[in-house]
Amino acid sequence: MAKLPCQWLYLGGFTFRWGRGDSAIDVLRGDTGPVHENHHRVASIPVDHSWDDIRDLD
């Protein structure tokens, strides 16, 4: 489950979710909207620990 606050970005049939301080971006199948559960997760992409806001996800 992602930490709060979270950012979601829908792109190419997948939702990319990242919570501030998380060590990975969760890739969810489809346009899930702002969900915190992992039911649709298909992958996790590790990120650098220096990430701290939505500009990093963009």
Number of C-alpha atoms within 10 A of each C-alpha: 10 19 12 12 10 17 20 22 18 16 10 9 11 18 24 24 25 29 23 17 18 19 16 18 20 24 21 24 17 15 16 17 12 12 15 15 10 12 10 16 16 11 13 15 11 11 15 11 11 9 16 13 15 14 8 11 16 9
